[in-house]
Amino acid sequence: MKPSAIIYTSKTGHTRQYAFLLGKEIGLPVYSYDESVSQLPGGSNVIYMGWIHASHIKGYSGAAKRFSVCTVCGVGLCDTGTLISEVRKATSIPEDIPLFTLQGGFDRSKLKGMDKLMISMLTKGLSAQKQRSAQDERMLELLSKDASYVNMENLVGILQWYSEKK
């Protein structure tokens, strides 16, 4: 199943950046989910990209109902290529659909309500630890400053998958 478009849902803009980087690299049109509803026929083969919240990829279930999702990319705070099984389970992505996780970034100004409280608690908890793993250190650094980790290197896995589909 070869995709004909990339659709995405983004909260802070990192997923959108990845969607356009990928689209430019492989020559596919890119649409926000809202745009895709009017621009693409139902059942179209798509790559779906969404942001990760509590191991769940936002917007995936709606996209899967409307389109034929060939592969999924979740964009979150954790390192690229991590938490695959947790995200697959939480989002109910079938095993036969490839899943990639990409490190996005952090923009504290876009946090509201419970998300803001949860990030604040996580930051305080990590800061209070006397001994932190390398991954905890990276997460604390990410949460301590607004940063973007969006780059082509993080797309290597999905680019390889796409090249095999040609």
C-alpha positions in Angstrom: 0.0 0.0 0.0 1.7 3.2 -1.2 0.6 6.4 0.4 -0.7 9.3 -1.6 -0.5 12.0 1.1 0.7 12.9 4.5 -1.8 14.1 7.1 -1.0 15.5 10.5 -2.4 16.8 13.8 -0.1 19.2 15.6 -0.4 21.0 18.9 2.9 23.0 19.2 4.0 22.8 15.6 6.7 20.1 15.8 4.5 17.5 14.1 3.6 20.0 11.4 7.4 20.6 10.8 8.1 16.9 10.5 5.1 16.4 8.1 6.4 19.1 5.8 10.0 17.9 6.0 8.9 14.4 5.1 6.5 15.6 2.4 9.3 17.6 0.7 11.7 14.7 0.9 9.4 12.1 -0.6 7.3 14.3 -2.8 3.9 13.8 -1.2 1.3 16.5 -0.5 0.8 17.5 3.2 -2.5 18.4 4.8 -3.6 19.1 8.3 -6.3 16.6 9.4 -8.9 19.3 9.0 -7.7 20.1 5.5 -7.6 16.4 4.5 -11.3 15.9 5.2 -12.2 18.2 2.3 -9.1 17.6 0.1 -8.8 13.8 0.1 -11.3 11.1 -0.8 -12.2 8.8 2.1 -10.2 5.6 2.0 -7.1 7.4 0.6 -3.8 5.7 1.5 -2.0 8.1 3.9 0.9 8.5 6.3 -0.6 9.8 9.5 1.5 12.0 11.9 0.2 13.1 15.3 1.5 14.4 18.6 1.9 12.0 21.5 0.0 12.7 24.8 0.3 10.1 27.6 1.5 7.5 25.1 -1.5 8.1 22.8 -1.2 9.6 19.3 -3.8 12.4 19.0 -6.1 12.2 16.0 -5.1 8.7 14.9 -8.5 7.1 15.5 -10.3 9.7 13.4 -7.8 9.4 10.6 -8.0 5.6 10.7 -11.8 5.7 10.4 -11.7 8.0 7.4 -8.5 6.9 5.6 -6.4 3.9 4.9 -3.4 4.6 7.2 -0.2 3.0 5.7 2.1 4.1 8.6 1.9 6.2 11.7 4.4 8.7 13.2 4.0 9.9 16.7 5.9 13.0 17.8 6.6 13.6 21.4 9.1 14.5 24.1 10.9 11.1 24.3 13.9 10.1 22.1 13.2 9.1 18.5 12.5 5.3 18.2 11.5 4.8 21.8 8.2 3.8 23.4 6.9 2.0 20.3 5.1 -0.8 22.1 3.5 1.6 24.7 2.3 4.0 22.0 1.0 1.2 19.8 -1.0 -0.3 22.7 -2.3 3.0 24.0 -3.4 4.2 20.5 -4.6 0.7 19.3 -2.5 0.7 16.2 -2.6 -2.7 14.6 0.6 -4.7 14.4 0.7 -4.7 10.6 0.9 -0.9 10.4 4.4 0.5 10.8 4.8 2.9 13.7 7.6 5.4 14.2 8.2 7.7 17.1 10.0 11.0 16.6 11.4 13.5 19.2 9.7 16.8 18.6 10.3 19.5 21.1 8.9 21.6 23.9 7.1 24.9 24.0 6.0 25.8 27.5 3.9 28.8 26.2 1.5 26.4 24.5 0.7 24.4 27.7 -2.6 24.9 29.4 -4.5 23.4 32.3 -3.7 19.8 33.3 -0.9 19.5 30.7 0.9 22.5 32.3 0.4 21.0 35.8 1.6 17.6 34.7 4.8 19.0 33.1 5.5 21.1 36.1 5.2 18.1 38.4 7.4 16.0 36.1 10.1 18.7 36.0 10.0 19.1 39.8 10.2 15.3 40.3 13.2 14.9 37.9 14.9 17.9 39.5 14.6 16.4 43.0 16.2 13.1 42.0 19.7 12.9 43.4 20.7 10.2 40.8 19.3 10.6 37.3 19.7 8.3 34.2 21.0 9.8 31.0 17.5 9.7 29.6 16.2 11.5 32.7 18.9 14.2 32.3 17.9 14.7 28.6 14.2 14.9 29.6 15.0 17.5 32.3 17.1 19.5 29.9 14.2 19.4 27.4 11.6 20.5 30.0 13.8 23.3 31.3 14.0 25.2 28.1 11.9 25.6 25.0 13.6 23.5 22.3 13.0 21.8 19.0 14.6 18.5 18.1 13.0 18.3 14.7 15.5 17.3 12.1 15.9 15.0 9.0 18.1 12.5 10.9 15.0 11.6 13.0 13.1 10.7 9.8 15.6 8.0 8.7 13.4 5.1 9.7 10.3 6.3 7.9 12.3 7.3 4.8 13.7 3.8 4.7 10.2 2.3 5.0 9.0 4.6 2.2 11.9 3.7 -0.1 10.9 0.0 0.3 7.3 0.9 -0.8 8.4 2.3 -4.1 
